Amino acid sequence: MPGRLSRQSPGSREGMSEVEQVVAAARAAQRGWARTPAAERGAALAAAAARLRSAADELAAANNADTGRLIDEARGGVLAAAGTLDQYAELGPLHRGRVLHGAWSATDLMVPEPRGVVAAITPWNDPVAIACGLIGAALAVGNAVVHKPSERSPHVGELLTKLLADLFPEHVLQWLPGDGWVGEALASQPGVDVVAHVGSTATGREIARNSTAKLLLENGGNDPLLVDEGVDPAWAASQAALGAFTNAGQLCTSVERVFVHEAVAKPFLEALQVEAQEFVTGPLVDVRARDSVHGQVQEAVRAGASLVTGGTVLVATGSHYPNTVLSDCTPEMRVMREETFGPVAPVCVVDSFDHGLELACSGPYGLAATVLTRDMDHAQRAWRELPVGTVKINAVFGGAPGGAAQPRGASGTGFGYGPELLDEMTTMKVVHWEAAC
C-alpha cells in the first residue's frame, strides 16, 4: 500500500510520482485479473462481502470517528455495502455480450471487455456503501481499482481498502489517501481508463474538465418532495423528516426542498415541527459544514422565511446542527435552489399539484425526487415529467435490489449500481470470424 500522499506538498513531484506508480502497478496487475475466470472473481467478491460483515462494528466505529455518523447508521452502511458486493459476485459471471446473426459461414460476436484501471473517488458521507458499489462493479468484470477516499474520512477509507485488498491479486485493489489534489492527479492520469466519482458538483465539473477517461459522475442534488392534497399530513411529515434529517441531511438523495399543497400545509408543518424535534441526528462532518448550512438558513430568514424550529448554533455542541424547519420559503431562496447538505427542511406552500410539480421540475439538478399522493393520475404525471434519474412515489427511501440510478443535468452522468454499472465498467468489442479459404 502507498504512503500518505497528504504528507507531500500539494502537486509535488514526489506525490505525483507516487500516483503514477500506483496507476502503473494497477495497469500491470489488471491484465492477469481480466484473465481470471469470472466465477473466481465472483468468489473473491463474495469473500469480501463476508469480511465486511465480520468487520462491521470496526468499520462503523471508524466512520463514527471520522465523520460523526451515528453508529447504527454507519453499521447499516457497511451491511448495505456487503449486500452490494454479494450482488456483483453473482452478476459478474452472468454479464454477457451478444451473438449477431450474420452470414451462415461466419460467427459474429459482441464481447464485453474490462476497460482497464478504474479510479474510484468516493465521498465521506456514506464511505463504505458508496465505495463498495464502485469497487464491486469494477472488479467483477476484470478491472483494477485505485480507490481515493475523501480526506474527511481517511481512516475508514484506509481500513476498508486494507480489509479487502488481500482477497485479490496484488495491486488489483489499491488506495491513495490525500487531499483534493491527489484526486485531481489520479483523475488526470493517462493510465486511468474510468473515473468514477461521487461527490460535489464542483469537483465533478473539475474532473470533467481535466480527465480524458470515461466518466461516471454522481454529483450533488437538490431533491424535491411534493406533498399532494388528500394525503395524511402526519404521515407526510414523517416521510419529510426521514428524507431531510437522516444522517443529518448528509446524503446525496436527501430531501432538500418541500412543496406542500395548501390544503394540508398547516397540519403538515405542525407535524413536521414535532418530527424535527424528536428525530435523533449526529453532528455534521465538521464545523465548516455546519457554518455553511447555518449561512443558508440565516440567508433564507433574512429573505422572508419563517423559522419553525431549529436554526441556532450552540458552540458547545461542536459541529452539530439542529434539525431545522423553514416555512414561507420561495423558490428564489438559495436554500431552495442549492444543495444544503444538512438537516434542513425548507417548505414552500403551493396552491395546486400542477404548481408544485412545475416547481419540483425546476432547477439544474436531476438526481431524485419524491411524490406523496393518493391520486394515481398525479403519480403517473409526476414520474413522467420529473427530469431526474429516480422518482419515488409515497416513500422517500427504498427500492428493489439492482436498481441503477442515472443522474441527469448538473447531478452527473452514467449509471450507478445495478447490472447497468457493469456495462459502464466494460467496453464492447465486435468480432467477425470466417473460416479461412
TIGU-134726 format. One record per residue: z, y, x of N, C-alpha, C, O in turn. Coordinates in steps of 0.2 Angstrom, whole numbers, plus 5000, padded with zeros to 4 digits. Atoms other than C-alpha are relative to their C-alpha. Layout:
% residues N
ZYXZYXZYXZYX;...
//
This chain:
% residues 437
500049945004500050005000500050065004500350065010;500049934996499650185006500750035000501150024996;499449965000500950305011500050064995499550064991;500049955005501450455000499650065003499850105007;500449954998500050575002500350074999500150125002;499849945001501050714995500450035006500650095006;499649984994501950725012499550045004499650085008;500549974996500250785019499950074996500150084990;500149945003499750965016499449994996498949964997;500650015005498550985001499350015003499250065007;500749994997496750955006500049985008499550005011;500050014993497250905024499549945002499449904998;500550054998496050795034500449945000500049884999;499650065000497450665036500049974993499949914992;500050025007497650655017499449984998499349924995;500650015002495850655014499749935003499449895000;500250064996495550515027500449944996500149894996;499750065003496850405018499749994993499749934992;500450025007495950425001499449965002499349914998;500650034999494350375009500149935002499849885001;499950074998495150225017500249954994500049904994;499850045006495950165001499449984996499349934994;500650015004494250184992499649955004499349905000;500450044996493350095006500349934999499949884999;499750075001494649945005499949974993499849914993;500150035007494449934986499349985000499149934996;500750015001492549934988499949935003499549895001;500150074996492649785001500349954996500049894996;499750065004493849684990499749994994499749934991;500350015007492849714974499549955000499449914995;500550054999491449604980500249934998499949904994;499750065001492549454980500249994993500249944990;499750005007493449494964499449994995499549964990;500650015005491749514955499849935000499549914994;500250075000491349334960500549954998500349894997;499550055003492949264954499849984993499750034989;500250025007492649164938500550044995501050064996;499649955005493149274923500649974997501150004996;499450035002494349144917500650015005501250025003;499549994995495349164933500250075000500850085001;499849935000495349354932500450004993500950044994;499650005006495949324914500749985001501250004999;499450034999497349214920500550055004501150055003;499649954996497949344933500250064995500850084996;499849955005497949474919500649984995501150014994;499450025004499049364908500649995004501250005001;499450004996500249334923500350075001500950085001;499749935000500349524924500350024994500850064995;499749985006500749544906500749975000501250004998;499450035000502149414908500550045005501150045004;499549974995502849504924500250074997500850094998;499849935003502849674914500649984995501150024995;499450015005503949594900500649985004501150005002;499450024996505149524913500350065003500950065005;499849944997505249694921500150064995500150124998;500049955005505349794905500550055001500550115000;499449955000507049864907500050045007500250105006;500149964994506749914925499550055000499650115002;500549955001505150004921500250054995500150114996;499849955005505950084906500550055003500550115002;499649964997507350144917499750055005499950115005;500449964995506150214930499750064996499650114998;500349955004505250304916500550054998500350114998;499449965002506850374909500250055006500350115005;499849964994507250434927499550065001499750115003;500649964998505550514930499950064995499850124996;500249965005505250594913500550024995500450074991;499549995005506750584902499949974994500249974989;500150045007505950474889500549954998500849925003;499550045002507150384879499949935002499349905001;500150074997507450204885499749964995499249924997;500450045005506950124869499350014999498949974999;500749985000505350224868499649975006499149955006;500350024994505050184886499849935000499349905003;500050075000505350004884499449984995499049934997;500650015005504150004869499350015003498949975002;500649994996502850074880499849945005499249925006;500150064995503049934893499749944996499349904998;500350055004502849804879499350014997499049964997;500749995002501349884872499549995006499049965005;500450014994500649884890499949925001499349905002;500150074999500949694891499549974995499149934996;500550035005500049664875499350025001498949985000;500749984998498549764881499849955005499249935005;500350054995498449654896499949934998499449905000;500250065003498549504886499350004996499049954997;500649995004497149564875499450005005498949965004;500550004995496049594891499949945003499449925006;500050074997496549424898499649964996499249914998;500550045004495649354883499350034999498949994999;500749975001494249474880499650005006499049995006;500450004994493749474898499549945001498949955002;500450064999493049294899499550004994499049964995;500550015006492149324882499550065000499150064996;500549955000491249484887499349975002499349945007;500650034999489449444886499450055000499550104998;500649965000487649504888499649984994499949964989;500450025005486149464878499449965003499249975009;500650034998484649344879499450044995499550044989;500549975004483049434874499449954999499349905002;500650045002481549354865499450025002499050074999;500649984997480049374876499549945000499549914995;500550054999478649254882500449935000500949935003;499750075000478949064879500149985007500649945009;500050034993478649034898500550055004500650045010;499649954996479949174903500750004997500849984992;499349995002481849204902500150075001500150105007;499849934999482449374899500750014998500949994992;499349995001484249424900500250075001499950115005;499649944999485349574899500749985002501149964998;499450024997486849544911500550055001500350105005;499549944998488449654912500249985007500449925008;499750004994489049684929500550055001500550114998;499549954999490549774935499750065004499350055008;500349944997490249954941500250005007499950045011;499850004993491249934957500850025000501249984999;499349984999492850044960500150054995499750104994;499849965005493750124946500650045002501150015005;499549964999494850274949500450014993500150054989;499649995006496250274936500550055001501050045004;499649944999497050444935500450004993500150034988;499750015007498450424922500650055000500850085005;499549945002499750544914500749975000500949915001;499350025000501650544914500349984993500849954993;499750005007501950544895500149934997500649924993;499950075002501650354892499749965006499249935006;500350024994501350304910499949935001499449915005;500150074999501450114909499449984995499049944997;500550025005500450084892499350035002498849995001;500749974998499050204897499749975006499149965006;500350034994498850144914499849934999499249915002;500250075001498849964909499349994996499049944997;500650015004497449994896499450015005498949975004;500549994995496350064910499949955005499449925007;500050054994496849944924499849934997499449905000;500150065003496749794912499249994999498949945001;500750005002494949834906499649995007499149965007;500450004993494349874924500049935003499549915006;499950064996495049714932499749944996499449904999;500250055004494549604918499249985001499049925001;500750014999492649624921499850015007499250015009;500250014993492749624940500050065004499850065010;500049944996493049804946500749995004501149965003;499449984996494349854959500350074997499950114995;499749945003495549994954500550035005500850005009;499649964997496350134963500450044995500150084991;499649965005497750204952500450065003500850055008;499749934998498350384954500450024994500250054990;499649985005499850404943500250085001500150115006;499849935000500550584938500550015005501049965006;499449984996501650664951500650014996501250024999;499449995005502850694936500349934999500949934996;499750075001503150504935499849965006499549905005;500250044994502950444953500349935001500049895003;499750064999504250314953499849944995499749884998;500250055004503750224938499249985001499149925000;500650024998501950234944499949955006499549915006;500050054995502350154960500349934999500049885001;499750065002503450024953499549964996499449904997;500550045004502049974940499549975004499449915004;500550034996500749954953500249955005499949905006;499750054996501849864965500249934997500149885000;499850065004502449744952499349954999499449894999;500650045002500649694948499549985006499149945005;500550004995499649714964499949935003499449915005;500050074997500149544972499749954996499649894998;500350055005499449454957499250005001498949954998;500849994999497649504963499950005007500350015011;500250004993496749484979500250075003500250125000;499849944997497249614992499550064999498950055000;500449945001496649794989499650004993499250054992;500350005006495949744972500450054995500050094991;499649955004497349854964500450035005500950005008;499649964996498049994974500250064997500050084991;499849945003498950154971500050065005500150055011;500049944996498850334978500550054997500350084991;499649955002500350444975499850075002499450085007;500249934998500250634976499950054995499950034989;500149955005499950794968499250004998498849964999;500750005003498350854959499450005005498949975003;500550004995497350874975499849935002499249925004;500250074998497450684978499649984994499149944996;500450025005496750654961499350035000498850004999;500749964999495350784964499649965006499049955006;500450034995494950704981499849934998499249915000;500250075002494950524973499450014996498949974996;500549995005493850584959499350025003498850005000;500649974997492550664970499849955006499349975009;500250044995492450514982499349974999499249944993;500650035002490650444983500149934999499649904996;499950085001491350264984500349994993500449934992;499750015006492150284967499450004995499050054994;500650015005490950224953500250024993499850044989;499849985007492050264937500750045001501150025005;499449975000493350394935500350004993500050034988;499650015007494550354920500650045000501150035004;499549955000495650504917500350014993499950024988;499749985006496950534903500550055002500950045007;499649944998497750704904499850064997499550064991;500149935003497550884901499250015000498849995004;500749985000495850964896499850035006499250025008;500249974994495851074911499949965005499449975009;500150054994496050934923499449964998499049955003;500750045001494650834914499450045001498950015003;500649964998493450984915499950005007499450005009;500149994993493851004933499749935003499349945008;500350064998493450814936499350004998498949985003;500750005002491850834926499650045005499050025006;500349964996491350974937499849975007499349995010;500050024993491650884954499849935001499749915007;500150074999491350704951499349984998499050014993;500750035002489650614951500149934997499649904996;499950065002490450454945499950004992499950054989;500050015007490350384927500750024998501250015001;499449975002491750474917500249974994499949974989;499750025006492950414904500650055000501150045004;499549945000494050564899500350004993500050014988;499749985006495350574886500450065002501050065005;499649944999495950754887500550024994500749974991;499549985005497050854876499849994993499249984992;500150005007497150854857500350064996500850084999;499649965004497650964843500049974993499750004988;500150055006497850834829500350034994500950054994;499849985007497950894811500349954996500149894996;499850045006498950824797499950044994500150094993;500249965006498350864780500449964994500349904993;499550035005499650834766499750034993499750094991;500349995006498750824749500550014994501149994995;499550005006499550864732500049934997499649894998;499950065003500250724722500349945004500549895002;499650054996501050634737500750024999500950074998;499349995000502950614738500150045006500050025012;499949954995503450764748500549975006500549995012;499550024995504950674756499749955005499849955011;500450044996503850534762499550035005499550025011;500549964995502550654769500450045005500150045011;499649974995503950744778500249955005500249975011;499850054995504550584786499449985005499549975011;500650014996502750554792499850065005499750055011;500149944995502550734799500550005005500350015011;499550004995504150714808499949955005500049965011;500250064995503650544816499550025004499550015010;500649984996502050624821500150055005499850065010;499949944996502750784828500549995005500550025010;499450004996504350734836500149935004500549935009;500050064996504050554843499950025007499450065009;500049984993504350564862500050075001499650105006;500049935000504750744859499350045000499250095003;500749975001502950784854499649995006499050025006;500350014994502350724871499549945000499549905004;500550055001500950614865499350034999499350084996;500749975001499050644865499950004993499550054991;500250005007498950594847500650034996500750014990;499549975004500550694841499750054995499250074996;500249955005500450794825500150075003500650095005;500049934997500050974832500050064995500250114996;500149955005499651064816500049974993499749924992;500050035007500051034797499850054995499950114995;500249965006499151094782500249964994500049914992;499750035006500051064766499850034994499850104994;500249975007499551094748500550034997501150014997;499549965002500451224740500449974994501049994993;499650035006500951114725500649965003501149954999;499550044997502051014737500450035006500850005009;499849964994502451144750500750015001501049995006;499349984999504151194746500549945001500949945005;499650064999504951014744499849975007500349945010;500250034994503950964759500450035006500750005010;499749964995504651104770500849985000501149985005;499350025000506451064764500149935003500649935007;499950074997506250884768499950005007500249965011;500250004993505450914785500650045004500750025009;499449974996506951034790500549955001500849945006;499550064999508150884787499749955005500149935009;500250054995507050764796500050035007500249995011;500049974993506850884811500750005003500849985008;499349994997508750904812500349935001500849925005;499750074999509050714811499649965005499949915007;500450044996507650654822500250005007500350065010;499750004993508350604839499450005005499049955005;500550004995507250654854500350015007500950035007;499749994993507450654873499750075002499450114998;500249944997507050804884499350005001498949955001;500749994997505350874889500049985007500549985010;500050034994504750814905500350055006500650025011;499749954996505350974914500150074997499950084991;499849935002505951154912499350044999499350084994;500649975000504151214915499749994993499450034989;500350025007503551114899500450034995500150064990;499649975005505051174889499850084999499850104994;500149935001504651354893499350024997499250074993;500649995003502851334889500049994992499750034988;500050015007503251264872500450054996500250084991;499649955003504551394868499650075000499750114995;500549945000503251534873499649994994499550054991;500550015006502051464859500450024994500250054989;499649995006503451464847500250074999500150104993;499849925000504051644851499450044998499550084994;500649965002502251704850499949994993499650044990;500150015007502051624833500550044995500250074990;499549965004503651704826499850085000499950114995;500249934999503051874833499450024995499350074993;500649995004501451854824500149994992499649994988;499950015007502251814807500349944998500449934992;499750075002502851634807500750004999501150055002;499350005001504551594800500349945003500049885003;499750064997505751484809500449964995500949994993;499650035005506351354798500649965003501249965000;499550034996507351254811499850005007499250005008;500150014993507551244830499750075003499950125000;500249944997506651364841500450045005500350105006;499649974995508051404853500149965006500049905006;499950044993508351364871500750015002501050075002;499350004997510051314877500049985007499849935009;500150024993510151324896500449945002500249905006;499650064998511551194896499649934999499849885001;500350065001510351064889499449995004499049945003;500650014995509051074903499450014997499250064994;500650005003507351034898499949984993499349984990;500050025007507750984881499850064995500050114996;500249955005506951074866500149984993499949924992;499850025006507551064849499449994995498950024996;500550015005506450994835499950064996500450094993;500149945003505651144828499550004994498949974995;500449995006504851184811499850074999500350114998;500349935002503751344808499750004994499249954993;500449995006503151394791499750075001499750115005;500449945000501951534786499650015006499450075008;500549994994500851494801499350014997499149994991;500749995001499051544801499649975005499849965011;500450034995497551464809499950035007499750005012;500249964994497351604821500650005006500450015011;499550004995499051574830499949955005499649905004;500150044994499051494847500349934998500049885001;499750065001500251364841499649954995499749894995;500450045004498951304828499349995004499049945001;500650014997497451324840500049955006499549925008;500050034993498051244856500549945000500949944995;499550064999499051084861500650035002500750055008;499349984998500851124861500449955005500749975009;499750064996501450954868500750015000501050005006;499250005001503250974862500149994993499749984988;499850015006504250944847500050054995500550084992;500149955004503551074836499549984994499049954995;500450015006502851064818499850064997500250094993;500249935003501851224813499749984994499249944993;500250015007501551224794499650064998499850114998;500449955003500151314786499949974992499649924991;500150025007500051314766499350014998499150075000;500749995003498351294758500049994993500449964990;500050005008497851314740499649954997499549944991;500550065003496651164739499949955006500049975011;500150054995496251004748499450025004499350015010;500649984996494551074752500150055005499950055011;499849954995495351224761500349975005500249985011;499650034995496551114770499549965005499649965011;500550044997495050994775499650055005499450035011;500449954996494051144781500450025006500150025012;499649984995495451204792500149945005500149955011;499850064995495851024799499449995004499449965009;500750014996493951014804499950055005499450045009;500249944995494051174814500349995007500849955008;499750004994494351194832499649965005499249925003;500450034996493651124848500249935002499849895005;499850074998494650964850499849954995499649964989;500250055005494250794842500349935002499949885002;499650064999495550664846500149964994499849914993;499850035006496350614830500250044994500350104996;499849975005496850664813500349964995500249904995;499750045005497950604799500050044993500050104992;500049985007497750624780500549964995500449904995;499550035005499150594767499850024993499850074991;500349995006498350574750500149944995500049884998;500050065005498450464734499350004997499149964993;500649995003496650524730499549965004499349985010;500450044996495350394735499450045002499150045008;500549964999493950524734500150055006499750065011;499849954994494850644746500149965006499949985012;500050044994495250504758499349985003499249995009;500650024997493450454759499650065003499350065008;500349944997492850634761500350025007499950045012;499749984993494150664775499749965006499649985011;500250044994493650514786499350015001499150005007;500749994998491850554784499950075003499550075008;500249934998491950744788500450025006500250065010;499649984994493350754801499749985006499549925008;500450014994492550774818500449975006500550015011;499550034995493750664828499849935001499549894997;500150074998493750494836500449954995500249894995;499650045004495150424825500350034994500650094995;499749985006495650454807500549954997500349894996;499550055002497250384800500250034993500350094991;499949985007497450384781500749974998500849914998;499350015002499350384775500449965005500949935003;499650034994500050334792499850045006499350045008;500149964994500250444807499949965006499549985011;500150054994500350294819499849944997499949924991;500250065003499750124818499349985002498950035003;500750024999498150024820500049935002500449905005;500150074998497449844822499950005008499650045011;500250014993497349774840499250005001498949984996;500750004998495649804848499750074998499150074999;500249945001495449974841499750045006500150055011;500349964994494350084853499850074998499350084996;500149935002494550264850499550045005499550025011;500549964996493150384856500150074999499850104994;499949935001493650564858499450045000498950025003;500549965001492550704854500150075002500750095003;499949934998492250884859500450015006500349975011;499649994994493550954871500549955001500849955007;499550064999494550794869499849955005500249905006;500250054995493450694881499449974998499049994993;500650045001492150564881500149935002500549925007;500050074998491950374882500649974996501050004993;499550045004492950234873500649995004500649985010;499450024997494750204877500249944996500349944990;499750065002495450024874499549964996498949994995;500450045004494649884864499449975004499449985010;500650044997493149774868499550065003499250045008;500449954998492149934870500150035007499750055010;499949974993493049994885499849955005499649975011;500350044995492449834894499350025001499050015006;500749984999490649894890500050065005499650075009;500049944996491150064898500149985008499950015012;499850024993491849974914499449955003499549935009;500650044997490149874916499450044999499350094996;500749985001488349914918499549954999499749895001;500450065003486949814911499450005005499050055007;500650014996485549734922499649964996499849904993;500550045003483949664914499749965005499549985010;500350054995483249504922499449974996499549944990;500650045003481449444918499849955005499749965011;500150064996481149274925499549964997499549934992;500550055002479549174925499949955006500149965011;500150064995479049014934499550035005499050065003;500549994995478049034950499449964999499449904996;500650045000476248984950500049945005499549905005;
//
